[in-house]
Amino acid sequence: MVGLKPTDVPPSATIKFLSAGTAACIADLCTFPLDTAKVRLQIQGESKASKAAKKVKYKGVLGTITTMVRMEGPKSLYNGLVAGLQRQMSFASIRIGLYDSVKQFYTPQGSENTSIFTRLLAGCTTGAMAVTCAQPTDVVKVRFQAHITVVGGPRKYNGTVDAYRTIAREEGVKGLWRGTLPNIARNAIVNCGELVTYDLIKESLLKYHLMTDNFPCHFVAAFGAGFCATVVASPVDVVKTRYMNSIPGQYKNALNCMLTMVVKEGPTAFYKGFMPSFLRLGSWNVVMFVSFEQLKRLMVLAQVAYDSPF
């Protein structure tokens, strides 16, 4: 058996909240270069891209990463990491950490089983709540990842705090909440794809005694969740990235951004960066869910040890 054993004491909402944020940060640290590559591929082809962006052509995940390292240095793969970690501590803590609590809230009293509709509703709710709270961190993260800085060249932002200030000064405070609606749509879909799929796969594996509640079970369920989430969320994710990275006035709204993409680049534009999206989301889900399960158990054991008399 790999990892800590399941505990008899169920984790509290606070433990789930803290474990989710920490696990998401661990996952981000492991997969951030793939996320940056995904963003670069998604914005490729924009008509109003910067001159530097128009000169660069990315081909595939490895090609994008190689080009970035050659032109901008290895550090460019982690542009926006600070904002990314800030985002996960506020974002994942809510959408993942509160999922079980919201699911229980929506489940009718006396009901033994939770319906798929209830799980989907819980996923949509926590996803929307998380975006509302953490949207500015996501905007800053995407801006850092999308900005091309040649080695030795000028930087758009002098750090994360300066990015928040610059966006608020140039675009107003509402600029920090740019793309909130497509992001809510995207995360409602991602949340359902990730959490509900993980929930159902894990539950089925345990119910039919195919696996025990340990690392292999968590790995399989997380991988399946990552694939489902990528397939259903890619179109909304591309629109979200384009809109959040756009200059003021480039698009009237998220719908206009979507229609512009269809007219100028065709429907396949919605799946630009699919492979890095899957590699990133698949690996992110595996690292996150495995870490999440282990951190919950570790924190419960620590709490029990602290509460128990000497």
C-alpha positions in Angstrom: 0.0 0.0 0.0 1.3 3.5 -0.9 0.6 6.5 1.3 -1.3 7.0 4.5 -4.1 4.7 5.5 -7.7 6.0 5.5 -8.6 7.5 8.8 -11.6 6.6 11.0 -12.2 10.3 11.7 -13.7 12.2 8.7 -11.9 15.4 7.8 -13.6 18.6 8.8 -14.5 21.4 6.3 -11.5 23.4 7.5 -9.1 20.5 6.8 -10.6 20.0 3.3 -10.3 23.8 2.7 -6.6 24.0 3.7 -5.7 20.6 2.1 -7.3 21.6 -1.3 -5.4 25.0 -1.5 -2.0 23.4 -0.5 -2.5 20.4 -2.9 -3.3 22.7 -5.7 -0.2 24.8 -5.1 1.9 21.6 -5.2 0.2 20.6 -8.5 0.9 24.1 -9.9 4.6 24.0 -9.0 4.9 20.6 -10.9 2.9 21.6 -14.0 3.2 25.3 -14.5 5.4 25.2 -17.6 2.7 23.1 -19.4 0.1 25.7 -18.4 2.3 28.5 -19.8 2.8 26.6 -23.1 -1.0 26.1 -23.2 -1.6 29.8 -22.9 0.9 30.7 -25.6 -0.7 28.2 -28.0 -4.2 29.5 -27.3 -3.4 33.1 -28.0 -1.4 32.3 -31.2 -3.2 33.7 -34.2 -4.8 36.7 -32.6 -5.0 39.6 -35.1 -4.1 42.2 -32.5 -1.2 40.4 -30.9 2.0 42.3 -30.1 4.8 42.6 -32.6 6.9 40.2 -30.6 4.1 37.6 -30.5 3.4 37.8 -34.2 7.1 37.0 -35.0 7.0 33.8 -32.8 5.5 30.6 -34.1 4.8 27.8 -31.7 4.5 24.2 -32.8 3.3 21.6 -30.2 4.0 21.4 -26.5 7.7 20.6 -26.6 8.3 23.1 -29.5 6.6 25.9 -27.5 8.6 25.2 -24.4 11.9 24.9 -26.4 11.1 28.2 -28.2 10.4 30.0 -25.0 13.6 28.8 -23.3 15.6 29.8 -26.3 14.1 33.2 -26.8 13.2 34.2 -23.2 15.2 32.0 -20.9 14.1 29.1 -18.6 12.5 31.6 -16.2 9.8 32.4 -18.7 8.2 29.0 -18.2 7.3 30.2 -14.7 6.1 33.7 -15.6 3.1 34.4 -13.3 3.9 31.6 -10.8 3.4 33.9 -7.8 -0.1 35.0 -9.0 -0.8 31.3 -9.9 0.0 30.2 -6.3 -2.1 33.1 -4.9 -4.9 32.0 -7.2 -4.8 28.4 -6.1 -4.8 29.2 -2.4 -8.0 31.2 -2.8 -9.5 29.5 -5.8 -8.9 25.7 -5.2 -9.6 26.0 -1.5 -13.1 27.1 -2.3 -14.0 25.1 -5.4 -12.4 21.8 -4.2 -12.3 22.2 -0.4 -16.0 23.3 -0.1 -17.3 20.8 -2.7 -18.3 18.1 -0.2 -19.9 20.6 2.1 -22.0 22.1 -0.6 -22.9 18.7 -2.0 -24.2 17.7 1.5 -26.1 21.0 1.7 -27.9 20.2 -1.6 -28.6 16.6 -0.8 -32.1 16.1 0.6 -32.3 14.9 4.2 -32.7 11.2 4.6 -31.3 10.5 1.1 -28.7 7.6 1.1 -27.3 8.4 -2.3 -26.2 11.7 -3.9 -27.6 12.1 -7.4 -25.5 13.2 -10.3 -27.6 16.4 -10.6 -26.8 17.3 -7.0 -23.1 16.7 -7.6 -23.2 18.9 -10.8 -25.0 21.6 -8.9 -22.4 21.5 -6.2 -19.6 21.7 -8.7 -21.1 24.7 -10.5 -21.8 26.5 -7.2 -18.2 26.2 -5.8 -16.7 26.9 -9.2 -18.7 30.2 -9.5 -17.9 31.2 -5.9 -14.2 30.6 -6.5 -14.0 32.6 -9.7 -15.8 35.6 -8.0 -13.2 35.7 -5.3 -10.0 34.8 -7.2 -10.5 36.4 -10.7 -7.9 39.2 -10.3 -5.2 36.6 -9.6 -6.2 34.7 -12.7 -6.0 37.8 -14.9 -2.5 38.7 -13.7 -1.3 35.1 -14.1 -2.6 34.9 -17.7 -1.0 38.4 -18.5 2.4 37.2 -17.3 2.2 33.9 -19.2 1.1 35.5 -22.4 3.6 38.3 -22.4 6.7 37.6 -24.5 9.9 39.1 -23.0 13.1 38.5 -25.0 16.2 37.9 -22.8 17.5 41.3 -21.8 14.4 43.1 -23.2 11.9 45.3 -21.3 9.4 43.8 -19.0 5.7 44.8 -19.0 5.3 44.4 -15.2 7.9 44.7 -12.5 6.5 41.9 -10.3 3.1 40.6 -9.3 2.1 43.6 -7.1 3.1 46.0 -9.9 0.9 44.0 -12.3 -2.2 44.4 -10.1 -1.5 48.1 -9.8 -0.8 48.6 -13.5 -3.9 46.8 -14.7 -6.1 48.7 -12.1 -4.5 52.0 -13.2 -4.7 51.5 -16.9 -8.0 49.6 -17.2 -9.7 50.5 -14.0 -10.4 48.1 -11.1 -12.9 46.2 -13.4 -9.9 45.3 -15.5 -8.9 42.9 -12.8 -12.2 41.1 -13.2 -12.0 41.0 -17.0 -13.4 37.7 -18.3 -15.3 36.8 -15.2 -18.3 35.5 -17.0 -16.4 33.2 -19.4 -14.3 32.1 -16.5 -17.3 31.3 -14.4 -18.7 29.2 -17.3 -15.3 27.6 -17.8 -14.8 26.7 -14.1 -18.4 25.5 -13.7 -17.6 23.0 -16.6 -14.1 22.2 -15.3 -15.4 21.7 -11.8 -18.1 19.3 -13.0 -15.6 17.5 -15.2 -13.0 17.2 -12.5 -14.8 16.9 -9.2 -17.9 15.0 -10.3 -16.0 12.7 -12.6 -13.4 12.0 -9.8 -16.2 11.5 -7.3 -18.0 9.0 -9.5 -15.0 7.0 -10.7 -13.6 6.7 -7.2 -17.0 5.8 -5.8 -17.4 3.1 -8.5 -13.9 1.6 -8.0 -14.6 1.3 -4.2 -18.2 0.1 -4.6 -17.3 -2.8 -6.9 -14.1 -3.6 -4.9 -11.9 -3.0 -7.9 -9.5 -1.0 -5.8 -9.0 0.1 -2.2 -9.1 3.7 -1.0 -5.4 4.4 -1.7 -2.9 5.8 -4.1 -3.7 3.6 -7.2 -7.5 4.4 -6.9 -6.8 8.1 -6.5 -4.5 8.1 -9.5 -6.9 6.4 -11.9 -9.8 8.5 -10.8 -7.8 11.7 -11.1 -6.5 10.8 -14.6 -10.0 10.1 -15.8 -11.2 13.4 -14.3 -8.4 15.3 -16.1 -9.3 13.9 -19.5 -13.0 14.6 -19.2 -12.4 18.1 -17.9 -10.1 19.0 -20.8 -12.5 17.7 -23.5 -15.5 19.7 -22.2 -13.7 22.8 -21.1 -11.2 23.5 -23.9 -13.5 25.8 -26.0 -14.4 27.9 -23.0 -10.8 27.9 -21.8 -9.5 29.3 -25.1 -12.1 32.1 -25.1 -11.3 32.9 -21.5 -7.6 33.2 -22.2 -8.0 35.3 -25.4 -10.5 37.7 -23.7 -8.5 38.1 -20.5 -5.3 38.8 -22.4 -7.0 41.2 -24.9 -6.3 44.9 -25.0 -9.2 47.3 -24.0 -11.6 47.5 -27.0 -10.3 44.5 -28.9 -13.5 42.5 -28.1 -16.9 43.9 -27.0 -17.5 40.9 -24.7 -16.7 37.2 -24.4 -19.4 36.3 -26.9 -17.8 38.7 -29.5 -14.4 37.1 -28.8 -15.9 33.7 -29.5 -17.6 34.8 -32.7 -14.4 36.5 -33.9 -12.4 33.3 -33.4 -15.0 31.3 -35.4 -15.0 33.8 -38.3 -11.2 34.4 -38.5 -9.8 31.0 -37.4 -12.5 28.5 -37.7 -14.0 26.1 -35.1 -10.7 24.3 -34.6 -9.4 27.4 -32.8 -11.4 26.3 -29.8 -9.1 23.4 -29.4 -5.8 25.2 -29.8 -3.4 24.1 -27.2 -5.5 20.9 -26.5 -2.5 18.6 -26.0 -0.7 20.9 -23.5 -4.2 21.5 -21.9 -4.6 17.7 -21.4 -1.0 17.1 -20.4 -1.3 20.0 -17.9 -4.8 19.2 -16.6 -4.3 15.5 -16.5 -1.0 15.7 -14.6 -2.3 18.6 -12.5 -5.3 16.5 -11.5 -3.2 13.5 -10.6 -0.8 15.5 -8.5 -3.6 17.6 -6.9 -6.0 14.8 -6.0 -3.3 12.4 -4.7 -1.8 15.2 -2.6 -5.3 16.3 -1.5 -6.2 12.8 -0.2 -2.9 12.4 1.6 -2.9 15.9 3.1 -6.4 15.4 4.4 -5.3 12.2 6.2 -2.1 13.8 7.5 -4.0 16.8 8.9 -6.7 14.5 10.5 -3.9 12.4 12.1 -2.2 15.6 13.4 -5.6 16.9 14.7 -6.3 13.5 16.5 -2.8 13.5 18.0 -3.2 17.1 19.2 -6.7 16.4 20.7 -5.8 13.1 22.4 -4.7 13.2 26.0 -1.1 12.4 26.9 
